[in-house]
């Protein structure tokens, strides 16, 4: 499919950037959940 191809090419081109963004969101969610628990 064209959409899959576009997504794959884009993910491959911006892998490092996307990885950093995912890590950022992951930590934000972790810290947010910790604040809620405490």
LINKA-V29603 format. One line per field, one symbol per residue. phi: phi as a letter, one per 20 degrees, with the letter a starting at -180 (. if undefined). burial: 1 if it has 16 or more other C-alpha atoms within 10 Angstrom, else 0. Layout:
phi = ???
burial = ???
This chain:
phi = .ffgfffffffffdfffffffffgfffffffffffffe
burial = 00000000000000000000000000000000000000
